[in-house]
Amino acid sequence: MQTIIFLLLTFLIVIFSVLQYFKSKKTRETKLNEGTCPSCGEKAKTFFDETTKTTFKQEVIKSKILKNHGCSGVTEIEYRCSACGLKEVHQVSSAGCNL
């Protein structure tokens, strides 16, 4: 009886840990898409030039497509933070060919 209870508790802890991992991965990807570094918290900087009345924006997160696997595949995107040097690769599902 104790073995069954122990196995059940272990199973629940493992399931909870896996769900927590995927949730944290998704929130990191969301922050990267918004332009905020999840590691150092740095955001995009905006500058305003008084003489030309122009607003400039310097992005902290640079994104680059590593692989595009076609219409039904996923796209692998590399995110880099210019402030702290963070480098992460996330897979984003493509919406098809849009024919």
C-alpha positions in Angstrom: 0.0 0.0 0.0 2.8 2.4 0.8 4.5 1.6 -2.5 1.4 2.5 -4.4 1.0 5.8 -2.6 4.7 6.6 -3.1 4.4 5.8 -6.8 1.3 7.9 -7.2 2.9 10.9 -5.4 6.0 10.5 -7.6 3.9 10.4 -10.7 2.0 13.6 -9.8 5.3 15.4 -9.0 6.7 14.4 -12.3 3.6 15.6 -14.2 3.6 18.9 -12.3 7.3 19.4 -13.1 6.9 18.8 -16.8 3.9 21.2 -17.0 5.9 23.9 -15.0 8.8 23.5 -17.5 6.6 24.0 -20.5 4.9 27.0 -18.9 8.2 28.7 -18.1 9.5 28.0 -21.6 6.4 29.6 -23.1 6.6 32.7 -20.9 10.2 33.2 -21.8 9.3 33.0 -25.5 6.5 35.5 -25.0 8.9 37.9 -23.3 11.4 37.5 -26.2 8.7 38.2 -28.8 7.7 41.4 -26.9 11.3 42.6 -27.0 12.1 42.1 -23.3 15.1 40.0 -22.2 13.9 37.3 -19.7 17.3 37.0 -18.1 18.3 40.6 -17.5 15.0 42.4 -17.9 16.4 44.9 -20.5 13.8 46.5 -22.8 14.0 48.4 -26.0 15.3 52.0 -25.7 13.6 54.9 -27.4 15.3 58.2 -28.2 13.7 61.5 -29.4 15.5 63.9 -31.6 14.3 67.5 -31.0 15.7 69.0 -34.2 14.0 66.6 -36.6 11.1 65.6 -34.4 11.9 61.9 -34.9 11.7 59.0 -32.5 14.3 56.3 -32.7 14.0 52.8 -31.2 17.0 50.6 -30.4 16.0 47.0 -30.0 17.7 44.8 -27.4 16.5 41.5 -28.7 17.7 40.5 -32.2 15.9 37.6 -33.8 17.2 35.4 -36.7 15.5 32.5 -38.6 17.7 29.5 -38.4 15.6 26.9 -40.3 12.3 27.1 -42.0 10.9 23.6 -42.6 8.3 24.5 -45.2 4.6 24.9 -45.2 3.7 22.2 -42.6 6.8 22.4 -40.5 8.1 24.6 -37.8 10.4 27.6 -37.9 13.4 27.7 -35.7 14.1 31.3 -34.5 17.3 32.3 -32.6 16.9 35.2 -30.1 20.0 37.2 -28.9 20.1 39.8 -26.2 22.7 42.5 -26.9 22.8 43.6 -23.3 23.6 40.3 -21.5 24.5 38.0 -24.4 21.6 35.6 -23.8 21.0 33.2 -26.8 17.9 31.0 -27.0 16.4 29.0 -29.9 12.6 28.5 -30.0 10.4 26.6 -32.4 7.4 28.5 -33.8 4.7 26.7 -35.8 4.1 28.2 -39.2 0.6 28.9 -40.3 0.9 26.9 -43.5 1.5 28.1 -47.0 -1.3 30.6 -47.1 -2.2 29.7 -50.6 
